[in-house]
C-alpha cells in the first residue's frame, strides 16, 4: 500500500518525540497537582500523593490539604490528560474520515447534542434521581441520540460520504445549539445559566475518580482501534477511488470511524464539556513533526493533546484564581495564534506535505 510521506528534513524522530512527550506529560501531571489557588508546598504535595498511592495516613491537621490534592486536583489533571488524548486521536480520525483540514471531533454535531442533555440537567433539573451521575449520563445519552440522528440523516445508498457527513453534522449542530440557547435564556436562575455556559466552553472542575474509568477505557479502546486501522486510514485520506483500488471499502470504513469517533467524543464531552480547538490543532501540529502516516500521527497526537490540555486546565485555574476560566477559552487563546504561526511557516498542506 502506498503511504504518505512519514519523514523528511527537519522531522523529529518518532521514538525521541514519544519519549520526550511521555516525560513532559509526567512533569505536567505533577505540576498540575502541585499548582493551584490553595498554597500547598511541593513537599506536602508529594507526601500526600505517596500517602494516597500507598494507603498511608496523614495527620488530622492535613486532612483538608490532602483532600484538595488527592480528591480534587489529581483526578482533575488525570482526566484532563485523558480528554486531551481522546480529542486529539479523534481529531486525526475525523480529518481523515471527511478529508477536510478544518474538521475536528465536534464537526459531527455530537458535542452540540450532548450540550442539550447537559443543560437539561443544569437548567431544568432533569434526571435529578441520578445524583452526581445526572450530568454525565444525560450528556452521554443525548450525544448518542445525536449520533443516531446524524447517521440516519447523512446515510445514503452509497454509505456515509464526506460531504453529506459534514453538512448533516454542521446543520444539526446549529439546531442543537439553538435549543441550548433557548434553554439558557429561559433559565430562571442566573447562576444556573453561568454553570451552563461554563460547561458549554469546557470545564474539568467537576472531575471525580468515578468519572475516570469509563472515560479512560473508552479513549484507550478508541485509540487502539484507530491505531489498528492506521493503514486503511492512510488510504482513505487519499480519496475513495484510491482506497477502493487498494482493497479498502471506504463506505464501510467511514461507518466504523463514525461510530468509534462518536463514542469517544460523546464520552469525553460528557465529563468535560465542549473543549474546542484541541482536536483541530494537535493533529496538524503532529503531522508537521512526524509526517502524514497515520501510524506515526496516532502514536504521537494523544500524548501531545494530553500535555496541552493539562496545562490549559492549570492556566484556567490560576489566571483568575480563586475563580476559574472555562478550559475552552484557554485552548482557543493559546491555540489560535499558535496555529496561525504554524501555518505561516510554509511547507505544509493538509496531509503533512
Secondary structure, 3 states (H helix, E strand, C coil): CCCCCCCCCCCCCHHHHHHHHHHHHHHHHHHHHHCCCCCCCHHHHHHHHHHHHHCCCCCHHHHHHHHHHHHHHHHHHHHHHHHHHHHHHHHHHHHHHHCCCCCCCCCCCHHHHHHHHHHHHHHHCCCHHHHHHHHHHHHHHHHHHHHHHHHHHHCECCECCHHHHHHHHHHHHHHHHHHHHHHHHCCCCHHHHHHHHHHHCCCCCCCCHHHHHHHHHHHHHHHHHHHHCHHHHHHHHCCHHHHHHCCCCHHHHHHHHHHHHHHHHHHHHHHHCCCCCHHHHHHHHHHHHHCCCHHHHHHHHHHHHHHHHHHHHHHHHHCCCCCCCCHHHHHHHHHHHHHHHHHHCCCCCCCCC
